[in-house]
Amino acid sequence: MQDRGFGLKFRDAERPGIYFRVLNEGEIETGDPVTFVESGDYDVTILDLFRYKYRQQHDHADLRRYLDAPLATRMRAEIEKKLAARQ
């Protein structure tokens, strides 16, 4: 980005996007089929998880709510660890 302050500006703007990771290498081309897999109706948004990553204090109920959603393995483990530390 050639902007040393970009990270903080991005965080402060609270306009995260969705990022994907590659699970299997391969070639894709324009016109290849894409399948949308519905994952359910969860009360957790990308913005909720974005804010979670930058907060120092976390509400117990929010942490439990986040675990109801399909999360990346590392994020799930991190949240479970925070909950376990409270008990």
C-alpha atoms as one frame of an Amber mdcrd trajectory, in Angstrom:
protein
   0.000   0.000   0.000   3.017   2.265   0.348   1.323   3.857   3.371   2.752
   3.114   6.806  -0.504   4.172   8.458  -2.737   1.990   6.301  -3.215  -0.733
   8.928  -4.542   1.675  11.540  -6.685   3.516   9.012  -8.175   0.207   7.885
  -8.916  -0.838  11.459 -10.391   2.506  12.451 -12.650   2.618   9.385 -14.279
  -0.671  10.471 -14.982  -1.733   6.901 -13.566  -5.223   6.755 -14.060  -7.485
   3.818 -14.106 -11.203   3.484 -10.809 -12.853   2.716 -10.420 -16.361   1.370
  -7.632 -18.864   1.611  -6.573 -21.499  -0.870  -7.216 -25.018   0.370  -6.220
 -26.826  -2.816  -4.000 -25.481  -5.550  -5.352 -25.571  -9.044  -6.347 -23.588
 -12.064  -9.576 -21.618 -12.388 -10.835 -19.731 -15.378 -13.577 -17.313 -16.248
 -16.818 -19.248 -16.537 -15.843 -22.056 -14.151 -18.782 -23.013 -11.936 -18.934
 -21.759  -8.361 -21.098 -23.321  -5.687 -22.450 -21.280  -2.797 -22.824 -23.425
   0.297 -25.313 -22.021   2.790 -23.858 -22.282   6.268 -26.923 -21.446   8.310
 -28.391 -18.409   9.963 -25.955 -17.075  12.551 -26.092 -13.926  14.607 -22.407
 -13.153  13.973 -21.174 -10.723  11.352 -17.779 -10.160   9.802 -17.756  -6.788
  11.600 -18.397  -8.548  14.958 -15.336 -10.734  14.406 -13.270  -7.811  13.147
 -14.064  -5.853  16.313 -13.342  -8.930  18.427  -9.796  -9.065  17.056  -9.045
  -5.474  18.101 -10.778  -5.270  21.501  -8.954  -5.745  24.749 -12.058  -6.700
  26.758 -14.641  -9.225  25.583 -18.184  -9.800  26.724 -18.767 -13.404  27.826
 -22.104 -13.609  25.992 -20.508 -12.343  22.768 -17.754 -14.955  22.978 -20.362
 -17.710  23.403 -22.360 -16.295  20.475 -19.279 -16.284  18.244 -18.740 -19.982
  18.943 -22.202 -20.727  17.554 -20.982 -19.647  14.111 -18.674 -21.585  11.777
 -15.254 -20.088  12.526 -11.743 -20.751  11.332 -10.033 -23.333  13.537  -7.511
 -20.865  14.967 -10.128 -18.248  15.812 -12.349 -20.856  17.444  -9.424 -22.089
  19.585  -8.556 -18.506  20.568 -12.121 -17.755  21.689 -12.414 -21.062  23.549
  -9.166 -20.247  25.372 -10.517 -16.829  26.429 -13.701 -18.446  27.744 -11.768
 -21.135  29.619  -9.595 -18.489  31.279 -12.731 -16.888  32.747 -13.864 -20.054
  34.515
